[in-house]
C-alpha cells in the first residue's frame, strides 16, 4: 500500500491538471476587443437560431422583412434581414406559429389556412430578396449559402394543431420546407399534452395519433421538437422516435422552475439520445420574474377584450384594427416593463447544460417576435453579444461553433440520415 500511494497522488495531480487545462478561463479584454473577436468568429462559423415567430409579421402587406426597421419602434419587430446581417446571424428557423384552438374540423381548417399563409410569406421573402436570403432544408445547403455570403431560411412549425387528424399533412408541410414540428403549444392537442395546459397540467402524454405523427416525422427527416410538451409527452417522444429529438426554444428548470423548461433528468435523457436543447431568450424561462400585478392586470383586461395577445394576427383580420390593438398591448408593456433577464442569464443556462452533459448538446433558439429578448440582446442585431459573453468566460472558438450551429446541424443531419434508411 505504501508503495502505491505516491502513484495515486501523481494520478490525482494529473486529473486536476487536465481539468484545469480544459476548463474555460475568463478572458480579460475590453468590450471593443471582445466585439471585434466575436465578429471575426462569426465570420468563420455557421450561426443558427432555431426559433422565431416573425412569419406572423411577414403576412402583413405593409411590412417588408428586407427593410431595416429601427429597434424599439412600434411595429419594428425583432428580426429583419439587414439586422440579421448586423448581428452576424447566418441562419434562422422561421416558425410557422399557430395558437391552439378547438379540436374540430372547422378549427383545423381555419388554422391550416393561417399556416399556409405564413409558409407563403416565407417563400415570398426568398423570391423577393434572393440576393439576401435563400431557403434551405439540409445542413449542407446552409453551409454552402454561408460561403456565398447570404442568409439561410429554414422553416419550423410551432404547434402540430394545423395537421388536424390528417397524417398526410405532415408530408405536405415537409414538402413546403418544414424541417421541424413542435408537436403542441400552450394547451393539449390531438397529438400530445402540453406543459402549460391549465386543465390537467402534465397529465397527458403522446396520443396514438401522436405516435403516428412522430413516426411520419422520422420517415420524412423532420425533427420532432419537444418544446412546450408535458414531461410525459417528452419521455413518450423519446421512446417513440427513431431519430434524436430536440427542444427548439427551452431553458433549464434547475435554474428557473418553469414547467416550460427541461429538468436535468430530461436534459440528460435528451443528450443520451443524441439530441440538443436550444436556449430560449424569454425572461420568464431564464429567471423567476418579480411580481408585476399592474402589468398582469392590464394585459388580462386587454386579452378579455381582444383575445390572447399571440393570436391577434389570426383573430383580427382588419389591418388598421389589428395595428391599433397591437399598439394598446405595446403601451401596456412599456408602461409596466417586466423584470428582464440578461445575456449573462442566457449564458448561465448554456453553461449549466455544458456542465451537466457537455458542449455537444446545447444551442440557441431565441423565440424573437414570440416573447424572446433579453437585456444586452434585445433583437437580432445584437446576437454577437452572446458570443462576447461566451468569450468573456473563456469558451473556445471550437465550442462556440458547436453552440451556435454545429450541434443543431448534426442533429438535423441525423434525422435526415434516419429517414434515408427508412
N, C-alpha and C positions, 0 to 999 in steps of 0.2 A: 504493500500500500504506500509506503513512504517513497518508493522509487517512482511510482506513477503520479504522485501528487504534483510535481513540477510540470509534468506534461498536461495535466488538467488546467493548471494556471496558464500555460502557454496557449492552450486551445481557447480558454475563456478570453484571453487578451486578444487573440486573433479575431474572435467573434465580435468583440467590442470595436476593434479597429475597422472591421469590414462594415459594421453597421454605421460607424461614424463616417466612413468614406462614401457610403451610398446614400445616406440621409441628406435631404435638401438642407442647404445652409443659406441663411439670409444674405441678400446682396445689398450692399450699401451704395446706391447710386442716386443722384438727384433725379427728379421726375422727368426732366428733359432727356437725360441719357437713357432712362428706362423706357420712355416712349419711343425713342429712336430705335432702341434694341428690339422692342416689341414689334414695331412695324417691319423691321428687317426680317424677323422670324416669320411674320405673316406673309411676307413676300415669297418665302420658301415653302411654307406648309399649306395644306388644304384646311381651311377653317369652315366648319359646318354648324349651323344652328338647326336643330331638328323640329322646332315648333314655333310658328307664329299664326296669328289669326287675321292677317292682313287681307286675304281674299274677300272678306266681307266688305271692306272699304273699296276694293278694286271693282266691285259691281256698280259703284256709283258713277253716273255719267259724267260728273264734273270733277272727278279725281283721277289723276294720272300718276301711276307709280314711277313713271320715267322722269317726272319733275321732282326737284328738290323742294321739300316742304320744311319750313323753319321749325325746329324742335320747340315744343311747348305751346304753339299756337293752336287754337281750336280747329279741329279737322285735319291737322297735320299727320296724326298717327305717329307711330314709332319707327316705321320702315318705309323707305323708298330706295330706288336703285342708286341714285347719287350718294345717299347716306350709307348704303351698304359698302360702297367703294371707300368712303371716308373712314368707316370703322374697320376696314380690312376683313370684312366677312365675305368669303368666296361663294358659299353655297347655303341655300335656305330651303327647308321643307315648308312649303306654303300649305297651311292647314285649311282643309275644307271643313269648317266647323258648323255643326247644326245643333241647336238646343234640343233637349228631349221633350217630346210631345206624346200625344195619345198613341197607344199601340193598336191602331186601327188602319184599315186600308186607306181611309181618307188621310190620316196623319202621315202614313208612309209616303203617299203620293205627293203631298204638299212639300214635305221636307226633301224628297228626292229632286223635285224641281229646283229647290234652292241650292242643293248640292251641285246640280248640273250647271246652274248659273255661275257658281264660283269656279268650277272647272273650266268653263268657257272663258271666264275672266283671266285665268292663269294662261291659257293658250293665247288669248288676245295679247297679253303682256309680251309674250315671247315673239309673236308676229310683229307687234308694233315696235319693239326695241331689240331687233336681232343682233345689233352690234354691242348691246349691253348684257343681255341675258339669254341663256339657252336652256331648254328643258332637258333633263336627264333622268334615266331610270337605273343606271348602274354606276358603281364607283369608277370604273374605267372611263366612262364618259365625263364624270365630274373632274377627274384629274386632267383629262385632255382639254376640257373647257378652261380650266385654270391656266394651263400652259398657253392657251390662246388669248389670255388676258380678259376673259369675260366672266360673268357671274353665272352660277348654276341654279336652276329652279328644279327642285324635287317637289313631289306632291305627297302629302299625307292626308288622311281623312279622320277627323276627330269626331267620333261617335258613329257606331255602326247602325244607328237608327234608320238612315236612308235605305239600307238594304231591305228593310221590312222582313218578310218571310220568304223572299225570293233569292235562293242561294246563287243563282246565275249572275246576280248583280255584282257579286264580288269580282267576277271576271270582267264584267262590263266596266267597272270602275278601274280595275287593274289596267285594262286596255287604254284608259284615259290617262294613265301615268301614275296612278296611286301606288305608292311603294310601302306605305304602312297604314294599318287600320287600328285606330283607338276604339276598342270594342264598345265602350259606353262613355257616358259623360256624368252629369251630376245626379242622375236617377237611374234606377234599374231599367233595363230594356229587354227586348226579346232575346238578346244574346247572353247577357251576364248581369251580375249585380254590381252596383256602384258603391264606392267607398263613402259617399255622402248622401245616399238615399235616406230621407228622414223617416220613412215609413218603417223600415226594418234595417237599420244600418249594418252592413257587413254580413247579413244573414244569407243572401242569395249568392250562389256561385255560377259557374258556366251552365247554361241550359243545354238540352240535347241539340237544339238548333245551333247554339253557340259552338258546340264541339265540331259540328259540320263546317261552320264558318272558319274555325281555326285550321281544320284540315284543308279547306279550299285555299286559304292564305298560304299554307305550306306548299300546296301544289303549284301556286302561281308565283311564288317568290315574293310575296307580300309580307312584310314584317308584322307580327302581332304586337300591338302596343298595349301595355298593361297600366298606363297612367289612368287615373280615375277609378280603377277597379277596386272592389272589395278584396280583402285579404283572401277569402275563399276562392273568388274568381281568379286571383293571381296564381294560387297554387294549382287550381284546376287547369289553367292555361299552361303552366309549367309542365304538368304531366301530359297534357294532350298534344302539345306542339312538338313536331319533329325538328324544327329549326329553333335557334335561340330566340327568345322573346326579349323585348326591351321596354324601357319606360321613356317616352319621348320628352316628358317635362315633369319631373318629380324631384323631391328632395328627401332628406334623411329624417326619419321620425325620431331618431335618438337625439337630434339637435333641436327639433321643433315637433312637438307632439300633435301633429295634424293627421287625420285619417287619410288624407290625400298622399301622404308621404310613405316611403317604404321603410319597414323596420330593418334592423341589422340582419335578422334571420332571412328576410326576403332578399336583401341585397346579396347576402352570401349565396343563397339559392340561385339567384339570377346570374351571378358570376360563375358559379359552378357549372351552370348550363351554357356558359359562353356568351351571355347577354351583356347589356350595358344600361346604366341609368344615366339619363341626360338631365343635368342640373337645371331646375327651373328658377327664374328670376322673380318669382312672385313673393312679395314680402311675407304674406301670411303663411307661406310654406317654409320660409327661411328662419323666422324667429317669431316667438309668441307676441302677437300685437298688443299694444296697450289699449285699454278700453277707450272707445270713442263714441259714446252714446248719441251725441248730437249728429254725427255723420251717419250712423246706422239708422237713426230715426228719420232723417231727411231722405236717405236713399230708399228706405222702406215705403215712405209716403209716395215717392215718385214711382216706385215699382207697382204699388197698388193702383196708381193712375194709368201707367203706360205698359205694365208688364215687365218681366225680367230685363235688366239692362243689356245682357248679352244677346237678347233676342229681338232687340229693336229693329235691326236691319231686316229681319224676315217678317216681323209683325206689322211694321208701319211702311206702307208702300209709297205714300206721297213723300217725295224728296224734301220738300220745304218743311213739312210737319216733322219728318224724321230728324232733320238738322236742328229744328227747334228743341225737340226732346233731348237730343244728344247734348246740346248746349246747357240745358237745365241740369242734366246729370253732371256735366263738367263743372258747372258753377258750384254744385254741392261739394265735389271732390276738392276744388280749390279753396272753398271756404273752410272746410274741415279736413285738412290734409291728414293722411294716415301716417303711422309711425313706420317710415320706410326702412327696409333693410339696405345693406350696402354691398359693394363689391367684396369687401372683406368677409361678409357673411356668406356670400356665394362660395368664395374660396375655402372658407371653413368647412362647408358641406363637401366640397370637392375633396379636401384633404381627409375628411372623415372616411369617405369611400376608399381613398388610396390606402389609408392606414388599416382599413378593415379587410379589403380584398385585393388591393394592388391597383396600379395605374391603368391597367388594361380594361377596366370596367366602368369608366366614368367619361361623360361627355357633357355637352351643353345644349339645352333646349329652352330658350328664354321665355316663351309664351308672350312675346311682344304683341301688342294690339289685342291681347286677351287678358290683360291684368299684370303682365310681367313688366319689370322695370325697377331698377334699384338706384340708390344714390351712388353716383360715380359711373353708372351705365344705364342711363335713363332712356336711351334709344339706340338704334343700330349704329349710329355714327361713333359711339363710344366703346364698341366691342373690344378694341385692343386694350382697354383699361383692365380687363380681366387678365390678359397676358402680362401686363405690367405688375399686377399683384402676385401672379404666379412667379414671375422673375424675382420680385422683391423677396419672396420667401425661399428662393434658391432652387426652384424647379428647373430642370434641364430642358433644352430645346427638344430633345427626343421625347420627353414625357409630355411637353406642351403640345407637340404634334399629335400624340395619341389622344390627348384630352379634346383637342379642337376638332379632330376629324378622323384620325386613324382608327379609333375604336369603333365608331359607328359605321364606317365604311367596311371594316372587317365583318361586322355582324350582318350588314346588308348583303355582302358578297356571300356569306354563309347561307343566308336564306335563298339566294339565287341558285347556289350550288345544290342545296337540298331539293329545290324544285326541278332542277335539271336531271336529277337522279330518280325522280318520281315516275 
